[in-house]
């Protein structure tokens, strides 16, 4: 009885420092593996091989943390590698010969997505890279549009007045400003991507993250093509998975014919009849909880392909369809896990910083409203702690300042 009561009383919000620590531990793993998988994405390499290696790396890194502690841990999102026109995460099966043979092409925009979780606190990251590294022309336009749209979205998610300076009266006035509506957010982001002759990918959705939940009660939907709407605004104490999707085409999407291999267990129960269905459900509960998984990760792929049919039909599993750009144009995607604290917005896990100096294009953002927002910080500037250091003191302080600023960004 006592143990049960203690479990119920655990604070899993950001008010508990342990929560952010676990998020950050998962984030370090996610970012480390993302970097390693990015290096594997070379022309001629099979997508399925990259995905398998990525999952193995995730498992190895996860095994190194919280050893001997009664803490659940695992993969919060399998390694997926989505080719140029694919929008959603893609991870083929080795038992599907045609899809398993698909390789990466020189110059295509590839989206890599993966994640780790510690005690149910999941971090997911996604980055877009160009195979072979040619970041000129339309490739540069796509990367820049995706990068700046993402940076703008992050700044629009900072609660009004949170970073306000000045007198108490000025701060109070700033907090009374209403957060931008989701239609306003889409409108501003469209100004960014159209500066590079790109378009937002319709239905790009950012979700509130919670313990054991990556699609929480609040969501932001960009460019909702069918009139659907998001729900809720970002607040202090929130953790979000912020997604940005940009297309060189119209941004309209369609379902591809590729086999859906990415699934996630729901909280619904259903009396499964097939032995293969019961088998994979038990395996999923044990290995992945309610986080997304690929049929490729299950013990027997062929059994999984049979058993998953009943699980999806009974709504025990949610199936993620393979969706791509309707025009077959290249798509860029980013996904950043962020926390909103009293000091501002903190990137817990995200793609590496884009080296803007390498991107060559004659296009640029000229909208004054957008440029003004992009100049805003994501968090309050924190003063470096006083540390006893040997000379030269000024240089050391300057270095500390740079570190503090980059941490907040």
SVG drawing of the C-alpha trace seen along z (x, -y; Angstrom):
<svg xmlns="http://www.w3.org/2000/svg" viewBox="-13 -51 60 70">
<polyline fill="none" stroke="black" stroke-width="0.4" points="0.0,0.0 2.8,-2.4 4.7,-1.8 1.6,-2.3 0.8,-5.6 4.4,-6.8 4.2,-6.1 1.0,-8.1 2.6,-11.1 5.6,-11.4 5.7,-14.7 6.4,-14.0 6.2,-17.7 9.2,-20.0 8.7,-21.2 10.6,-18.0 14.3,-18.6 14.6,-14.8 12.2,-15.0 14.4,-17.5 17.4,-15.4 15.8,-12.3 14.8,-14.2 18.3,-15.5 19.8,-12.0 17.5,-10.7 18.4,-13.8 22.1,-13.2 21.5,-9.7 19.2,-10.9 21.6,-13.5 24.6,-11.3 22.9,-8.6 21.5,-11.1 25.0,-12.3 26.2,-8.8 23.3,-7.8 23.8,-11.0 27.3,-9.8 25.9,-6.5 23.7,-8.2 25.9,-7.9 24.9,-7.3 24.3,-3.6 23.7,-2.6 20.5,-0.6 17.9,-2.5 17.0,0.7 20.7,1.2 21.0,-2.3 17.8,-1.9 19.0,1.4 22.4,-0.1 20.7,-3.2 18.5,-1.1 21.5,1.0 23.3,-2.2 20.3,-3.5 20.1,-0.3 23.8,-0.4 23.7,-3.9 20.5,-3.4 22.1,-0.4 24.9,-2.7 22.6,-4.9 20.6,-4.4 22.2,-1.0 20.8,1.1 18.0,-1.4 14.3,-0.5 13.7,-2.9 12.1,-1.9 14.1,-3.0 14.2,-2.3 13.7,-3.6 11.0,-6.4 11.1,-6.3 12.9,-3.8 15.5,-5.0 13.7,-6.0 15.3,-7.3 12.9,-9.0 13.9,-9.6 13.5,-12.9 9.8,-13.2 8.7,-11.2 7.1,-13.3 6.5,-10.8 9.2,-8.6 10.1,-5.6 11.6,-2.3 11.4,0.6 11.4,4.3 14.2,6.8 11.5,9.3 10.0,7.0 12.6,7.5 11.8,4.6 11.7,2.0 14.7,3.5 16.8,3.0 16.1,-0.8 19.3,-2.8 20.1,-6.5 20.8,-8.7 23.5,-11.4 22.0,-14.8 18.7,-13.8 17.2,-15.4 17.0,-12.7 15.1,-12.9 16.5,-11.0 14.3,-10.6 14.9,-8.7 14.7,-9.0 15.3,-7.6 13.3,-7.6 14.2,-7.4 11.4,-6.6 8.8,-7.4 10.3,-10.8 10.9,-10.6 13.0,-12.9 12.6,-12.6 14.8,-14.4 14.7,-14.7 17.2,-16.3 17.3,-16.8 20.6,-16.2 21.7,-16.3 23.4,-13.0 26.8,-13.9 26.6,-17.4 25.7,-19.4 24.0,-22.4 23.7,-24.8 20.7,-25.7 17.3,-24.3 18.9,-22.1 20.1,-25.3 16.6,-26.9 15.0,-23.9 17.4,-23.7 17.3,-27.5 13.5,-27.6 13.2,-24.7 15.7,-26.1 14.3,-29.6 10.7,-28.4 11.7,-26.2 13.5,-29.0 10.5,-31.3 8.0,-28.7 10.1,-28.2 10.0,-31.9 6.3,-32.0 5.9,-29.3 7.5,-31.4 4.6,-32.5 3.9,-36.3 5.7,-38.4 7.9,-35.5 11.1,-37.2 9.8,-40.8 12.3,-43.3 11.8,-46.8 9.5,-48.1 7.0,-45.9 4.3,-47.8 5.9,-47.0 6.3,-43.4 2.7,-43.1 1.6,-44.7 3.6,-42.2 2.1,-39.2 -1.4,-40.4 -0.6,-40.1 -2.4,-37.2 -0.4,-34.3 -0.5,-34.1 -3.4,-32.0 -2.4,-28.9 -3.7,-30.6 -1.4,-33.5 1.5,-31.2 0.9,-29.5 0.6,-32.9 4.0,-34.0 5.7,-30.8 4.4,-30.9 6.2,-34.3 9.4,-32.6 9.2,-29.5 7.8,-31.5 10.9,-33.7 12.8,-30.6 10.1,-29.5 9.0,-26.7 5.7,-25.8 4.8,-24.4 3.9,-20.7 0.2,-20.6 -0.8,-19.1 2.6,-19.4 1.9,-18.9 3.7,-19.7 2.6,-17.8 2.7,-18.3 4.9,-15.6 4.1,-14.0 5.4,-11.0 4.7,-7.9 2.9,-10.2 4.2,-11.9 0.8,-13.0 -0.6,-14.9 -3.6,-17.1 -2.3,-20.1 -1.2,-20.3 -0.2,-22.9 -1.2,-22.1 0.5,-24.1 -1.2,-24.6 -4.3,-22.4 -5.5,-21.5 -8.9,-20.1 -10.0,-22.7 -8.7,-20.7 -7.5,-22.8 -4.9,-22.5 -5.7,-22.8 -4.1,-24.7 -1.2,-27.1 2.3,-26.5 2.8,-27.3 5.5,-27.3 6.0,-23.7 5.3,-22.2 7.5,-19.9 6.8,-19.8 7.9,-17.9 8.1,-20.8 8.0,-19.7 8.7,-21.7 7.9,-20.4 8.8,-22.3 8.4,-21.3 10.0,-22.5 6.6,-21.7 3.1,-22.7 3.2,-21.2 0.2,-19.0 0.5,-15.4 -0.7,-12.0 -0.5,-8.4 2.2,-6.3 1.8,-2.7 4.7,-1.6 3.9,0.8 3.1,-1.0 5.7,0.5 5.5,-2.1 2.9,-1.6 2.1,-2.6 0.1,-0.8 -3.1,-2.6 -4.7,-2.5 -7.7,-0.5 -8.3,3.1 -9.6,5.7 -10.1,9.5 -7.5,10.6 -8.2,14.0 -5.1,14.8 -2.1,16.3 0.2,14.1 -1.7,11.0 -1.5,11.9 2.2,12.7 3.2,9.3 1.0,7.4 2.8,9.0 6.1,8.3 5.2,4.6 4.0,4.1 7.2,5.5 9.7,3.8 8.1,0.5 5.2,-0.4 3.2,-3.0 6.1,-4.5 6.2,-4.0 7.9,-0.9 8.7,0.6 7.6,4.2 11.3,4.5 12.2,4.4 10.0,7.4 11.3,10.9 9.7,12.3 9.0,9.9 6.8,12.3 4.7,13.1 4.4,9.4 3.1,8.7 0.3,11.1 -0.5,10.3 -0.5,6.6 -3.5,6.7 -5.9,7.7 -4.2,5.3 -4.8,2.4 -8.4,3.4 -9.2,3.7 -7.5,0.3 -5.0,1.9 -2.3,0.4 -2.3,-2.9 -0.8,-2.5 1.2,-5.4 0.7,-5.6 3.6,-6.3 2.9,-9.9 4.8,-12.0 4.8,-15.1 2.0,-15.0 4.2,-16.5 7.1,-14.2 9.2,-17.2 11.9,-17.2 10.8,-17.7 12.7,-19.0 11.7,-18.1 13.0,-19.0 11.9,-17.9 13.1,-19.4 12.1,-18.4 11.8,-21.6 11.0,-22.5 9.4,-25.8 10.6,-27.0 10.3,-30.3 13.5,-31.3 12.2,-30.7 12.3,-28.0 15.1,-25.4 16.0,-23.0 16.4,-19.7 17.1,-17.7 17.3,-18.8 19.2,-18.6 22.7,-20.1 23.1,-23.7 23.0,-24.4 26.2,-25.9 24.6,-28.8 27.9,-29.9 27.9,-26.8 24.5,-27.4 24.5,-29.4 21.4,-31.0 20.3,-34.4 17.0,-34.3 16.5,-35.8 13.8,-36.8 12.7,-40.5 9.5,-40.6 10.2,-43.1 7.7,-41.4 9.4,-38.0 12.9,-39.4 12.0,-41.2 10.7,-38.0 13.8,-36.0 16.0,-38.5 14.2,-37.7 15.9,-35.4 14.5,-32.0 15.4,-32.4 16.6,-34.9 20.3,-35.6 21.8,-34.0 24.8,-35.6 27.9,-33.3 28.6,-32.0 31.7,-33.4 34.4,-30.9 38.0,-31.2 40.1,-31.1 43.6,-32.0 44.4,-34.7 43.3,-35.8 40.1,-36.5 38.4,-38.5 38.9,-35.8 37.5,-33.1 34.5,-35.3 33.8,-35.8 34.0,-32.1 31.6,-31.4 29.2,-34.0 29.3,-32.2 28.6,-28.9 25.7,-30.2 24.2,-31.8 24.6,-28.7 23.0,-26.5 19.9,-28.7 19.7,-28.7"/>
</svg>
